[in-house]
Amino acid sequence: MINSALFHLLTAALLGSIASVGIQAQPTDAQIKEILTQRIELDKQAVGLAAIIVNGDQVRIVTHGFQSLGKDTPITADTLFEVGSVTKTFTALLLADMVVKGEVKLDDPVEKWLPQGLGLRGGLKLRDHTGAPIRLVDLATHRSGLPRLPDNMPNGTRADPYVDYREQQLLVYLKDRETLVEADGGKTTKKRDEAYAYSNLGFGLLGYVLGRAADTSYADLLQKRVLTPLGLTSTYLDVPSRERARFSNPHYIDRDGTLKRNKHWSFDVLAPAGALIMNARDMGRYAQAASGAIETPLKAAFALAQKKYGDGMGPINPAGLAWVLAPLNGRTVFNHDGMTGGFTSSLWVDPERKSAVALLSNANAPVADVALHLLEPNIPLKNLAAMRATSVSVDEKTMAQYVGTYRLQPNFDVTIRLRDGKLFAQATGQSEFELFGKSDTTFFARITQLEILFEDIKDGKAGRFQLTQGGSTRPAPRVE
């Protein structure tokens, strides 16, 4: 649940629209401030924002807003934000560095590093239904066939879903999966490297086994091999008590479109998928390192992580190690976004130009369009007026036809529910959000710019819907 409200599908739509645009000068600090002001004060999509713009050895940081609703502590370059799935690029960098140093290989079986005891019968295996071992590279490219989240994760709460999912539960999940795969002939799993399917479970497992391969913990390995060499002094898996005052509060957009305080997320064994907390200064330095704008001991590891390893979320967006590759005016840029229960981040890296852009927000509304616009100003910002559009009333009998589960892609379903006369959508591993009527068959969301058109209605049930987001439309057939 590192992303929310079809967040990565929005990013995929943006990525698919940037192949051929013109070039303009980057906005000035004043112009960036105006964009941030619009998002906070008019669009009500955040309480505080930080924009980071890298050009070679120069880093600009522009901030606006506050750390929390109802308080006047301003956002600064030192304010801490949860960065969610951007953490995956750090975990992938660890893998790449260990490969560069000859400590592991990309095609090493994951099971090579799994424990053999801890009360489990026999050694753990991690294989697809053909018997092929799932490899480290499969985890790092979301091509392992593992689901988005483990199915034994009913712990935590919707406000803090990862807090008490621990090592023992992960190992029990892997053992149960091993038994199931051997028994069902592949009905519940795909071959490894068959298709891209975004998996927080996969990246949590990757960081876990890398720690075991190095005979240490993920936290210690990350500190020693990435944070310290890159000089990231304000990047944490857990914020120390001495730094809590500069940790921004998280916020979410309520059903009525207003911002509300939320709870910080906490992680245990799945931390490698999305636990990092950073300030804008550290994000700027990380973006410099990732773009090659500065020399670091991890230059070779970044280069390895940013290679193409297989198909990604869309035809023109191959998968690197965590990174999403995207064509832009004849060159390739690299992206990763993140979202937790109350924060959003978007990072775009352009190694050819030694430049990068990142956006940090203390609300769970997407900011990828702002970051992409700052990277390439001819790419327009979203028109958020549609998100504030007036809805029409749709009767409950009509909406009842749409209740069910629909499949957007393998291991990624959207469940539609009707409650108290209102329609809600919830994607696999994500937060529920309300849908508002545009017509009797078309609905829109206010927390992100998307429309859902229900079609093929027979015997009181819709057979599928069409999701339109970021200029791209894709079908989702009913599965139950």
C-alpha positions in Angstrom: 0.0 0.0 0.0 2.9 2.3 -0.7 0.8 3.9 -3.4 -2.9 4.9 -3.2 -5.8 5.5 -5.5 -4.4 3.9 -8.6 -1.3 6.1 -8.1 1.1 4.1 -10.2 -1.5 3.8 -13.0 -1.6 7.6 -13.1 2.2 7.7 -13.3 2.1 5.2 -16.2 -0.3 7.4 -18.1 2.0 10.4 -17.6 5.0 8.3 -18.7 3.2 7.3 -21.9 2.6 10.9 -22.9 6.0 12.4 -22.9 7.9 10.8 -25.8 8.0 13.9 -28.0 7.6 17.4 -26.5 9.5 20.6 -27.1 12.0 22.1 -24.7 11.5 25.2 -22.6 13.6 26.8 -20.0 12.9 25.5 -16.5 10.6 27.7 -14.3 12.1 30.3 -12.0 11.9 30.0 -8.3 9.0 32.5 -8.3 7.1 30.5 -11.0 7.6 27.2 -9.0 6.4 29.0 -5.9 3.2 30.0 -7.8 2.6 26.3 -8.8 3.1 25.1 -5.2 0.7 27.9 -4.0 -1.9 26.8 -6.5 -1.8 23.2 -5.3 -1.9 24.1 -1.6 -4.2 27.1 -1.4 -6.6 26.7 -4.4 -6.6 23.0 -5.2 -6.3 21.9 -1.6 -4.1 19.0 -2.6 -1.4 19.4 0.1 -0.6 21.3 3.3 3.1 21.7 2.5 5.3 21.0 -0.6 9.0 21.0 -1.4 10.3 21.1 -5.0 13.9 20.0 -5.7 15.5 21.0 -9.0 19.0 19.6 -9.9 21.1 20.9 -12.7 24.6 19.5 -12.4 26.2 20.6 -9.2 23.5 23.2 -8.5 20.4 22.3 -6.4 17.4 24.6 -6.0 14.9 23.9 -3.3 11.6 25.8 -3.3 9.0 25.2 -0.5 5.6 26.5 0.4 3.0 25.7 3.1 3.2 24.2 6.5 4.1 21.1 8.4 0.6 20.5 9.7 -3.0 21.7 9.4 -3.7 24.4 12.0 -0.1 25.1 12.7 2.3 27.7 11.4 5.6 25.8 11.2 6.7 26.4 7.6 8.0 23.7 5.3 11.7 24.2 4.8 14.6 22.4 3.0 15.1 20.5 6.3 11.5 19.3 6.8 11.2 15.5 6.8 8.8 13.7 4.6 7.9 10.0 4.1 8.9 9.2 0.6 7.1 5.8 0.2 8.1 3.7 -2.8 11.0 5.9 -3.7 12.6 3.7 -1.0 12.6 0.9 -3.6 15.3 2.7 -5.6 17.5 2.6 -2.5 16.9 -1.1 -2.1 17.7 -1.7 -5.7 20.9 0.4 -5.4 21.9 -1.9 -2.5 21.4 -4.9 -4.8 23.4 -3.3 -7.6 26.3 -2.3 -5.3 26.5 -5.9 -4.0 26.5 -7.2 -7.6 29.2 -4.7 -8.6 31.3 -5.9 -5.6 30.8 -9.5 -6.6 28.9 -10.4 -3.4 25.7 -11.6 -5.1 24.6 -12.1 -8.7 21.4 -10.7 -10.2 20.3 -14.3 -11.2 21.0 -15.7 -7.7 17.9 -17.6 -6.5 16.2 -15.8 -3.7 16.0 -19.0 -1.7 19.8 -19.1 -1.5 19.5 -16.4 1.2 16.3 -17.6 3.0 16.6 -19.1 6.5 16.4 -22.8 7.0 15.1 -22.9 10.6 13.0 -20.5 12.7 10.5 -23.3 13.5 9.7 -24.0 9.8 9.8 -27.6 8.5 12.7 -27.9 6.1 14.4 -25.2 4.0 12.3 -22.6 2.3 12.0 -22.6 -1.5 10.8 -19.7 -3.6 9.9 -21.0 -7.1 7.2 -20.6 -9.7 4.9 -23.4 -10.7 7.4 -24.7 -13.3 10.0 -25.2 -10.6 12.2 -22.3 -11.7 13.7 -20.4 -8.8 12.7 -16.8 -8.4 15.8 -14.7 -8.7 16.9 -11.4 -7.1 16.5 -9.6 -10.5 12.9 -10.8 -10.6 12.1 -9.2 -7.3 14.0 -6.0 -8.3 12.0 -5.6 -11.6 8.5 -6.6 -10.3 8.7 -9.6 -12.5 8.7 -12.3 -9.8 5.0 -13.3 -10.0 4.6 -12.4 -6.3 1.4 -10.5 -5.4 1.4 -6.8 -4.4 1.0 -7.8 -0.7 1.1 -11.1 1.2 -2.2 -12.6 2.0 -1.4 -13.1 5.7 -1.3 -9.4 6.4 -4.5 -8.6 8.3 -2.5 -7.0 11.1 -1.9 -3.2 11.5 -4.8 -0.9 10.6 -5.8 1.0 7.5 -4.1 4.0 9.1 -0.8 2.1 9.7 -1.0 -1.1 7.6 2.6 -2.4 7.8 3.4 -1.7 11.5 3.3 -5.2 12.8 4.0 -7.4 9.8 7.2 -9.1 10.9 9.8 -11.6 9.8 8.0 -14.6 11.2 4.8 -13.8 9.3 6.8 -13.3 6.1 8.4 -16.7 6.4 5.1 -18.4 7.2 3.7 -16.7 4.0 6.6 -18.1 2.0 6.2 -21.6 3.4 2.5 -21.6 2.7 3.0 -20.3 -0.8 5.6 -23.0 -1.4 3.0 -25.6 -0.5 0.3 -24.0 -2.5 2.4 -23.7 -5.7 3.4 -27.3 -5.5 -0.2 -28.4 -5.1 -2.3 -26.3 -7.5 -0.3 -26.6 -10.7 0.3 -22.9 -11.1 -3.3 -21.7 -10.8 -2.4 -19.1 -8.3 1.0 -18.0 -9.6 2.7 -16.9 -12.8 6.0 -17.9 -14.1 8.8 -15.8 -13.0 9.8 -13.1 -15.5 6.5 -13.7 -17.4 5.0 -10.3 -16.7 5.4 -7.1 -14.8 3.2 -7.0 -11.6 4.1 -4.3 -9.0 4.9 -6.0 -5.7 5.6 -4.3 -2.4 6.0 -7.8 -1.0 8.7 -8.5 -3.5 10.8 -5.5 -2.6 10.3 -6.1 1.1 11.6 -9.6 0.6 14.5 -8.3 -1.6 15.8 -6.0 1.2 15.4 -8.8 3.7 17.5 -11.3 1.8 20.1 -8.7 0.9 20.6 -8.2 4.6 20.9 -11.9 5.2 23.4 -12.2 2.3 25.6 -9.6 4.0 25.1 -11.1 7.4 23.5 -8.0 8.8 20.2 -6.2 8.9 18.6 -4.3 6.0 18.8 -1.1 8.2 22.5 -1.5 8.9 23.3 -2.5 5.3 21.5 0.6 4.0 23.3 2.9 6.3 26.7 1.5 5.6 26.4 1.0 1.8 24.1 3.8 0.7 23.3 6.6 3.2 26.8 7.1 4.5 28.6 6.9 1.2 26.2 9.4 -0.4 26.3 11.8 2.6 22.6 11.5 3.3 22.6 12.7 6.9 18.8 13.3 7.2 17.4 10.1 5.7 15.9 7.6 8.2 13.9 4.4 8.4 12.8 5.6 11.9 13.0 9.2 12.8 15.1 9.8 15.9 13.4 11.6 18.8 15.7 14.5 18.4 14.5 15.1 14.8 10.7 14.7 15.4 10.1 18.4 15.5 11.0 18.7 11.8 8.9 15.7 10.7 5.9 16.9 8.8 2.5 15.6 9.7 0.7 13.4 7.2 -2.6 14.3 5.7 -5.2 12.6 3.5 -8.1 13.9 1.4 -11.4 13.0 3.0 -14.5 11.9 1.1 -15.7 15.5 1.1 -12.5 16.7 -0.5 -11.1 18.3 2.6 -7.6 17.6 4.0 -7.4 15.8 7.4 -4.6 14.7 9.7 -3.5 11.1 9.3 -1.0 8.9 11.1 2.7 8.3 10.3 3.3 4.9 8.9 5.7 2.4 10.6 7.4 -0.6 9.0 9.1 -3.8 10.1 10.2 -6.5 7.7 8.7 -4.8 4.6 10.6 -1.6 5.2 12.7 -2.0 2.0 9.5 -1.4 0.0 8.7 2.0 1.4 9.8 3.1 4.8 12.3 5.9 4.1 11.9 9.4 5.5 14.0 12.3 4.0 14.3 16.0 3.8 14.6 18.0 0.5 18.4 18.5 1.0 19.0 14.8 1.1 16.6 14.2 -1.8 18.5 16.7 -3.9 21.8 15.0 -3.1 20.4 11.6 -3.9 19.0 13.0 -7.2 22.4 14.4 -8.1 24.0 11.0 -7.4 21.3 9.1 -9.4 21.7 11.5 -12.4 25.5 11.3 -12.3 25.8 15.0 -11.6 28.2 14.4 -8.8 30.9 11.7 -8.3 30.0 9.1 -5.7 31.3 5.6 -4.7 28.0 4.2 -6.1 28.3 5.5 -9.7 28.7 2.0 -11.1 25.8 0.7 -9.0 23.5 3.5 -10.3 24.4 2.6 -13.8 23.6 -1.0 -13.3 20.3 -0.2 -11.6 19.2 2.1 -14.5 19.7 -0.5 -17.3 16.7 -2.1 -19.0 15.9 -5.6 -17.7 12.5 -6.4 -19.0 9.1 -5.0 -19.9 7.6 -2.7 -17.3 4.1 -1.2 -16.6 3.7 -0.1 -20.3 5.2 -0.9 -23.7 7.4 2.2 -23.7 8.3 2.0 -20.0 10.8 -0.9 -19.5 11.8 -1.9 -16.0 15.2 -1.2 -14.5 16.1 -2.3 -11.0 13.2 -0.5 -9.3 13.4 2.4 -11.8 10.8 3.0 -14.5 12.5 4.0 -17.8 10.7 6.6 -20.0 11.5 8.0 -23.4 11.8 11.8 -23.6 12.9 13.8 -26.7 15.3 11.0 -27.8 16.8 10.3 -24.4 15.8 8.1 -21.5 14.8 9.4 -18.1 14.2 7.4 -15.0 11.3 7.7 -12.5 9.9 6.5 -9.3 7.0 7.8 -7.3 5.9 7.0 -3.7 2.8 7.3 -1.6 2.0 6.4 2.0 -1.1 7.2 4.0 -0.3 10.9 4.2 2.7 11.7 2.0 3.4 11.7 -1.8 6.7 11.9 -3.6 7.9 11.9 -7.2 11.5 11.6 -8.5 12.6 12.1 -12.1 16.2 11.6 -13.1 17.9 12.6 -16.5 21.4 11.2 -16.6 22.1 12.6 -20.1 21.6 16.1 -18.9 22.9 15.5 -15.3 19.6 16.9 -14.1 16.7 15.8 -11.9 13.5 17.0 -10.3 11.7 15.8 -7.2 8.5 16.8 -5.4 7.7 16.0 -1.7 4.2 16.5 -0.3 2.6 16.0 3.1 -0.7 14.8 1.6 -1.6 11.6 -0.3 -2.5 13.4 -3.5 -0.4 12.7 -6.6 2.3 15.2 -7.6 4.0 13.4 -10.5 2.5 15.9 -13.0 4.2 18.8 -11.2 7.6 17.1 -11.0 7.4 16.1 -14.7 6.4 19.7 -15.6 9.4 21.1 -13.8 11.6 18.6 -15.6 10.1 19.4 -19.0 8.0 22.6 -18.9 6.1 21.9 -22.1 4.4 19.0 -20.4 1.3 20.6 -18.9 0.2 20.4 -15.4 -3.1 18.6 -14.6 -6.2 20.7 -14.7 -7.5 20.0 -11.2 -10.7 21.9 -11.7 -12.3 18.6 -12.9 -11.5 17.1 -9.5 -13.7 19.8 -7.9 -16.5 19.3 -10.4 -20.0 19.1 -9.2 -21.4 15.6 -9.2 -24.9 14.4 -10.2 -27.1 12.2 -8.1 -27.3 8.6 -9.1 -29.9 6.3 -7.5 -28.8 3.3 -5.4 -30.5 0.8 -7.7 -28.3 2.0 -10.6 -25.1 2.0 -8.5 -25.8 -1.5 -7.2 -25.2 -2.8 -10.7 -21.6 -1.7 -10.4 -20.7 -3.4 -7.1 -18.1 -6.1 -7.7 -14.4 -6.8 -8.3 -12.7 -5.8 -11.6 -9.3 -6.7 -12.9 -7.1 -3.9 -14.3 -4.0 -6.1 -14.6 -2.7 -9.3 -13.1 -2.6 -9.2 -9.3 -4.3 -5.7 -9.4 -8.0 -5.6 -8.8 -10.4 -2.8 -8.1 -13.4 -3.5 -5.8 -16.5 -1.3 -6.1 -18.7 -1.1 -3.0 -22.0 0.7 -2.3 -22.4 2.0 1.3 -24.9 4.6 2.7 -25.9 5.6 -0.8 -22.4 6.3 -1.9 -20.1 4.4 -4.3 -16.5 3.6 -3.3 -13.5 2.0 -5.1 -10.5 0.2 -3.5 -7.6 -1.2 -5.5 -5.5 -4.1 -4.3 -3.4 -3.0 -1.3 -4.6 0.6 -1.4 -7.0 2.9 0.4 -10.6 3.2 -0.4 -11.8 6.4 -2.1 -15.3 7.7 -3.1 -16.6 7.9 -6.6 -18.9 10.7 -7.7 -21.5 10.6 -10.4 -20.9 12.4 -13.7 -23.7 10.5 -15.3 -25.6 7.3 -14.6 -22.7 5.2 -15.9 -19.7 7.4 -15.5 -18.0 8.3 -12.2 -15.0 10.4 -11.2 -12.7 10.7 -8.2 -11.7 13.8 -6.3 -8.5 12.6 -4.8 -7.0 12.0 -8.2 -8.0 12.8 -11.8 -9.7 9.7 -13.1 -13.0 8.5 -14.6 -14.6 5.1 -14.5 -17.3 4.2 -17.2 -19.3 1.1 -16.4 -20.3 -1.0 -19.4 -21.9 -4.2 -20.6 -24.7 -4.2 -18.1 -26.6 -7.5 -18.1 -28.9 -9.0 -15.5 -28.3 -6.1 -13.1 -24.5 -6.3 -13.2 -21.8 -4.4 -15.2 -19.5 -6.7 -17.1 -16.5 -4.3 -17.0 -15.5 -0.7 -16.6 -13.2 1.6 -18.6 -10.7 3.6 -16.5 -9.6 6.9 -18.1 -6.6 8.6 -16.4 -3.9 10.9 -17.7 -5.2 10.6 -21.3 -5.0 6.8 -21.3 -8.0 4.4 -21.2 -7.8 0.8 -20.2 -10.6 -1.9 -19.6 -11.2 -3.8 -16.4 -13.4 -6.9 -16.8 -15.5 -8.1 -13.8 -14.0 -11.1 -12.1 -16.5 -11.5 -9.3 
